[in-house]
Amino acid sequence: MFLNQYVRDQPYRALATNLSPTGLFLQKLAMPFMRHAPAVGLEFELPGTGEIIWAGAECRFNAVGSDFHLTGLRFTAMARKHERLIRDYVRDKEWMLERMWLRLRRAGNQHN
């Protein structure tokens, strides 16, 4: 999902490629003059909920390549309602993936 990351009050568009109840992994275009900060703000809509989530996060991992900037963030502040929404969202997605893999395994076993 796309989101806004606020670094020292400057918004940066990023792509969250992994979401967990405790944080997320971001990928964004590397910018030569982007300012880094140990703490950032995040704004995103959790897919399928219509809820805009605001969260504080701290950087746990940073890697800057020639094209992309990868960042692992841990949530540090968020409304309890949004914590529950994220936890439920992740649990539901994990359940859906598990069911998909079970169906694929069954289909594969039927062809052997």
RODO-122505 format. One record per residue: residue number from 1; y, z negated, x negated of N, C-alpha, C, CB in turn. Coordinates in steps of 0.05 Angstrom, whole numbers. Each point is the difference from the previous one (the first is absolute). Glycine has a CB too. Layout:
<nodes>
(NUM, (Y, Z, X), (Y, Z, X), (Y, Z, X), (Y, Z, X))
...
</nodes>
This chain:
<nodes>
(1, (-23, 0, -17), (23, 0, 17), (25, 0, -18), (-25, -24, 37))
(2, (46, 36, -27), (25, 0, -15), (15, -26, 7), (2, 51, 0))
(3, (14, -60, -19), (16, -24, 5), (25, 1, -17), (-41, -26, 11))
(4, (59, 7, -6), (24, -3, -16), (-4, -25, -17), (29, 22, 35))
(5, (-24, -18, -61), (-1, -22, -19), (29, -5, -8), (-48, 10, -16))
(6, (57, -35, 17), (27, -6, -7), (0, -15, -27), (14, -3, 49))
(7, (-2, 16, -69), (2, -12, -27), (30, -5, -5), (-42, 24, -17))
(8, (49, -50, 15), (28, -8, -3), (17, 14, 21), (-7, -7, -50))
(9, (-1, 6, 75), (14, 11, 23), (1, 30, 1), (26, -41, 0))
(10, (-39, 55, -18), (-1, 29, 1), (-26, 9, 12), (30, 3, -41))
(11, (-30, 14, 62), (-25, 9, 12), (-13, 22, -16), (18, -13, 45))
(12, (-44, 12, -47), (-17, 21, -12), (-23, 6, 18), (13, -15, -47))
(13, (-18, 40, 52), (-22, 8, 17), (-26, 0, -17), (31, 29, 29))
(14, (-52, -40, -17), (-26, -2, -15), (-23, 4, 19), (21, -31, -33))
(15, (-44, 36, 22), (-25, 4, 15), (-18, -23, -6), (5, 50, -1))
(16, (-13, -65, 22), (-19, -22, -4), (-28, 13, 2), (32, -36, 20))
(17, (-47, 33, -41), (-27, 12, 0), (-22, -20, 4), (17, 35, -30))
(18, (-10, -60, 31), (-20, -21, 4), (14, -24, 11), (-30, 17, -38))
(19, (21, -27, 61), (12, -24, 13), (-22, -21, 3), (34, 29, 24))
(20, (-27, -53, -31), (-17, -23, 5), (16, -22, 13), (-30, 12, -40))
(21, (18, -34, 49), (16, -22, 11), (18, -13, -20), (-37, -7, 32))
(22, (32, 11, -58), (16, -14, -20), (20, 18, -15), (-38, -31, -5))
(23, (36, 57, 10), (18, 18, -14), (-6, 29, 4), (7, -35, -34))
(24, (5, 52, 17), (-5, 29, 2), (5, 13, -26), (12, -1, 48))
(25, (-21, 26, -50), (3, 16, -24), (18, 24, 7), (-46, -14, -18))
(26, (67, 18, 3), (19, 21, 5), (-1, 22, -21), (29, -34, 22))
(27, (-23, 58, -12), (3, 23, -18), (27, 13, 8), (-51, 7, -5))
(28, (67, -2, -15), (25, 14, 6), (7, 18, -24), (17, -38, 29))
(29, (1, 57, -25), (8, 17, -21), (14, -16, -22), (4, 39, 32))
(30, (-10, -33, -57), (13, -14, -22), (29, 10, -2), (-44, -5, -25))
(31, (62, -13, 23), (28, 6, -2), (11, -12, -25), (6, 3, 50))
(32, (7, 12, -67), (9, -11, -26), (19, -23, 2), (-7, 45, -18))
(33, (23, -47, 39), (20, -21, 2), (-7, -21, 21), (34, 33, -15))
(34, (-59, -34, 23), (-8, -20, 20), (0, -28, -12), (-28, 34, 24))
(35, (41, -52, -11), (2, -28, -10), (-25, -15, 9), (51, 2, 1))
(36, (-62, -18, -18), (-24, -15, 6), (8, -29, 6), (-28, 30, -29))
(37, (13, -43, 45), (6, -28, 7), (-27, -14, 5), (45, 12, 20))
(38, (-47, -38, -27), (-25, -14, 5), (-5, -5, 29), (6, -22, -44))
(39, (15, 21, 61), (-3, -4, 28), (14, 23, 15), (-2, -51, -6))
(40, (-11, 60, 28), (10, 22, 15), (-2, -6, 30), (-12, 33, -37))
(41, (25, -18, 53), (-3, -1, 29), (-14, 25, 10), (42, -27, 4))
(42, (-58, 24, 17), (-15, 23, 11), (6, 2, 30), (-36, -6, -35))
(43, (37, 31, 44), (4, 5, 28), (-19, 23, 8), (48, -15, -1))
(44, (-67, 9, 20), (-19, 21, 8), (-9, -5, 28), (-14, 6, -48))
(45, (5, 16, 60), (-12, -1, 27), (-30, 0, -4), (40, 23, 22))
(46, (-53, -43, -12), (-30, -1, -2), (-10, 20, 20), (-1, -49, -14))
(47, (-15, 69, 5), (-9, 22, 18), (-14, -11, 25), (-5, 29, -40))
(48, (13, -17, 63), (-12, -7, 25), (10, -25, 14), (-39, 22, -18))
(49, (58, -36, 5), (10, -25, 12), (29, 3, 10), (-30, -25, -30))
(50, (45, 43, 19), (28, 3, 8), (17, -23, -12), (-14, 24, 41))
(51, (3, -41, -57), (14, -23, -11), (11, 7, -28), (-30, -31, 25))
(52, (56, 26, -28), (13, 2, -27), (-4, -26, -14), (35, 34, 17))
(53, (-47, -33, -40), (-6, -24, -16), (19, -2, -23), (-48, 2, 14))
(54, (61, -25, -17), (16, -6, -23), (-15, -21, -16), (44, 11, 24))
(55, (-45, -6, -50), (-15, -19, -17), (13, -1, -28), (-42, 9, 25))
(56, (41, -32, -37), (7, -4, -28), (-25, 3, -16), (39, -30, 11))
(57, (-37, 41, -35), (-24, 3, -17), (8, -2, -29), (-21, 30, 35))
(58, (2, -37, -51), (4, -1, -29), (-19, 19, -14), (15, -48, 3))
(59, (-5, 59, -25), (-15, 20, -15), (-22, -14, -15), (41, 29, -4))
(60, (-66, -19, 7), (-23, -10, -15), (-10, 20, -20), (-12, -29, 39))
(61, (20, 55, -35), (-10, 21, -17), (21, 23, 1), (-49, -13, 8))
(62, (54, 25, -31), (19, 22, -2), (-11, 20, -21), (39, -29, 13))
(63, (-39, 54, -5), (-7, 21, -19), (18, 24, 6), (-49, -16, -4))
(64, (62, 26, -16), (18, 23, 3), (-10, 23, -17), (39, -31, 10))
(65, (-45, 53, 3), (-8, 24, -13), (23, 20, 0), (-48, -8, 12))
(66, (42, 32, -20), (21, 21, -1), (8, 9, 29), (-17, 15, -45))
(67, (-2, -17, 64), (6, 9, 27), (2, -23, 20), (-23, 42, -11))
(68, (6, -63, 8), (-2, -20, 21), (3, -28, -12), (-30, 30, 26))
(69, (40, -47, -8), (3, -29, -6), (-19, -14, 19), (49, 4, -16))
(70, (-69, -19, 5), (-19, -14, 15), (6, -30, -1), (-35, 36, -9))
(71, (34, -50, 31), (7, -28, 1), (-19, -15, 19), (48, 11, -9))
(72, (-58, -33, -1), (-16, -18, 17), (18, -24, 7), (-44, 14, -22))
(73, (46, -19, 48), (18, -21, 10), (-16, -21, 16), (38, 33, 2))
(74, (-30, -58, -6), (-12, -22, 15), (22, -10, 19), (-32, -13, -38))
(75, (24, 10, 64), (19, -10, 20), (7, -29, -7), (-19, 31, 35))
(76, (45, -37, -33), (10, -28, -4), (13, -12, 24), (5, 12, -48))
(77, (5, 5, 66), (14, -10, 24), (-3, 20, 22), (33, -25, -28))
(78, (-40, 15, 52), (-4, 17, 23), (-2, -18, 25), (-23, 37, -28))
(79, (31, -27, 51), (-3, -14, 25), (-30, -4, 6), (44, 18, 17))
(80, (-51, -41, -6), (-29, -5, 6), (-12, 21, 18), (9, -49, -5))
(81, (7, 58, 24), (-9, 21, 18), (-9, 25, -15), (31, -18, 36))
(82, (-15, 25, -57), (-6, 24, -15), (-24, -5, -19), (48, 13, 2))
(83, (-51, -37, -12), (-24, -7, -16), (-25, 4, 17), (26, -34, -26))
(84, (-25, 25, 51), (-23, 4, 18), (-5, 29, 6), (9, -45, 21))
(85, (12, 60, -16), (-3, 29, 6), (-13, 14, -24), (41, -2, 29))
(86, (-32, -4, -53), (-12, 13, -24), (-29, -8, -3), (45, 1, -22))
(87, (-51, -27, 24), (-27, -10, -2), (-19, 14, 20), (18, -44, -17))
(88, (-9, 46, 42), (-16, 12, 21), (-3, 30, -5), (16, -34, 33))
(89, (6, 47, -42), (-1, 29, -6), (-20, 6, -22), (48, 4, 14))
(90, (-47, -19, -35), (-19, 4, -23), (-29, -5, 9), (37, -14, -33))
(91, (-41, -8, 48), (-27, -6, 10), (-11, 23, 17), (11, -50, -2))
(92, (6, 60, 20), (-9, 22, 18), (-6, 25, -16), (28, -19, 37))
(93, (-12, 25, -57), (-5, 24, -17), (-26, -3, -16), (49, 8, -3))
(94, (-54, -32, -7), (-25, -5, -15), (-24, 3, 18), (25, -31, -31))
(95, (-23, 21, 56), (-21, 2, 19), (-6, 29, 6), (12, -45, 19))
(96, (9, 61, -15), (-3, 28, 7), (-13, 15, -23), (40, -2, 29))
(97, (-32, -4, -54), (-12, 13, -23), (-30, -8, -3), (45, 0, -23))
(98, (-51, -25, 28), (-28, -9, -2), (-17, 15, 21), (15, -45, -17))
(99, (-5, 48, 41), (-15, 14, 21), (-4, 30, -8), (19, -32, 35))
(100, (2, 44, -46), (-2, 28, -9), (-22, 3, -21), (49, 7, 10))
(101, (-49, -25, -30), (-20, 2, -21), (-28, -4, 11), (33, -16, -33))
(102, (-36, -2, 52), (-27, -4, 12), (-9, 25, 14), (10, -49, 6))
(103, (8, 62, 9), (-7, 25, 14), (-8, 22, -20), (31, -12, 38))
(104, (-16, 14, -60), (-6, 20, -20), (-27, -5, -13), (49, 6, -9))
(105, (-55, -32, 3), (-26, -6, -12), (-22, 6, 20), (21, -36, -27))
(106, (-18, 29, 52), (-21, 7, 20), (-4, 30, 2), (12, -42, 26))
(107, (10, 57, -26), (-2, 29, 2), (-14, 11, -25), (42, 2, 28))
(108, (-36, -13, -51), (-13, 9, -25), (-30, -7, 0), (43, -6, -23))
(109, (-50, -17, 33), (-29, -8, 1), (-16, 17, 20), (14, -46, -12))
(110, (-1, 56, 33), (-14, 17, 19), (-6, 27, -12), (24, -24, 38))
(111, (-9, 33, -57), (-4, 26, -12), (-19, -1, -24), (45, 13, 15))
(112, (-53, -36, -23), (-19, -3, -23), (-28, -2, 9), (35, -23, -26))
</nodes>
